[in-house]
């Protein structure tokens, strides 16, 4: 019957340097100055009609429009959390819970000051 043995210290000491060197390789490959030729060849292929749907997305840049929208709302003194189209859906339940909890806490504190230990009733 085969026995199951745990990793020894020798295995550990040979595995850790392997992890460190592979991490260094990954960091080296992701540096901006590395792979310049690869990026240029991809750009050349893209300009010549070779499609890379998983690498490059040919979509309209919506950032300037969104910047103008947010800047106009900000100039109109609209709070940043109220500018988005779904902000009212998010803020309404939040504000109800916030002020409702605050009111409930004040009510409970008032009941406690008057000598009652429950929310309702004489106790």
C-alpha positions, 0 to 999 in steps of 0.5 A: 500500500503506497504511503502518502508523505508530506513535502520535505524541506528540500522540496520547499527550498527548491520550489520557492526560488522557482516561484520567485524567478517565475514572478520576476519573469512575469514582472519583466514581461509586463514592463512597458518598454518590453514587448514594444516590437510585439505591440508595433506588429499588432498595431501594424496588423490592425491597420492592415485589416487583420482583426483581433477581436479579443485584443483591440476594441473598435468602439466609440470613446464615450469619455468626453461626453460623460465628462461634459455631462458630469462637469455641467451637473457639477457646475449646477451644484449637483452633488456627485452622488446625485448626477448619475441616471440611477442615483435616485434609485440608489439614494432613496432607500438609503436615505429612508433607512438613514433617517428612519434609523435616526428617528427610531434611535431618537424615539428609543432614547426618548422612551428610555429617558422617560423610564420605559424599557420597551418600544411600546407600552407602559414598561 
